[in-house]
Amino acid sequence: DRASCPYMKMITPAALLRCLLENKDEVHVDADVAAKARLSVQRMIEIGNPGGGE
């Protein structure tokens, strides 16, 4: 539990749906931060794919 983010626990399916439908509570990040985050997520997806991450 120490490795979890308290702010991420605040995100609920209902809050996510509201954000998508009503364009409320958007999060804006710098382009360089977004690029690094995107790369991390892409690597996680590759590892999860059969034969990925090898």
C-alpha atoms as one frame of an Amber mdcrd trajectory, in Angstrom:
protein
   0.000   0.000   0.000   2.983   2.328   0.482   3.655   2.269  -3.245   0.148
   3.386  -4.136  -0.785   6.952  -4.964  -3.535   8.454  -2.787  -4.669  10.647
  -5.666  -5.134   7.682  -7.990  -7.444   6.120  -5.401  -9.725   9.136  -5.858
 -10.382   8.153  -9.487 -13.574   6.146  -9.737 -15.322   4.729 -12.800 -18.113
   7.274 -12.279 -15.639  10.166 -12.119 -13.871   8.933 -15.240 -17.156   8.640
 -17.125 -18.141  12.163 -16.062 -14.806  13.494 -17.284 -15.238  11.802 -20.658
 -18.863  12.804 -21.151 -18.790  16.328 -19.756 -15.150  17.341 -20.305 -14.880
  18.076 -16.567 -11.844  17.775 -14.313  -9.341  17.436 -17.137  -5.690  16.970
 -16.248  -3.089  18.898 -18.197   0.585  17.905 -18.204   3.645  19.267 -19.945
   4.467  17.686 -23.299   7.782  16.250 -22.055   6.104  14.639 -19.042   3.370
  13.203 -21.283   5.958  11.772 -23.687   7.825  10.014 -20.873   4.581   8.671
 -19.414   3.441   7.447 -22.830   6.738   5.589 -23.295   6.345   3.926 -19.892
   2.805   2.794 -20.689   3.878   1.495 -24.103   6.628  -0.560 -22.452   4.155
  -1.997 -19.929   1.799  -2.987 -22.747   4.648  -4.634 -24.662   5.654  -6.657
 -21.605   2.049  -7.807 -21.197   1.853  -9.063 -24.783   2.920 -12.641 -25.543
   6.608 -12.560 -26.413   6.869  -8.919 -25.393   9.561  -7.469 -23.193  12.138
 -10.070 -24.152
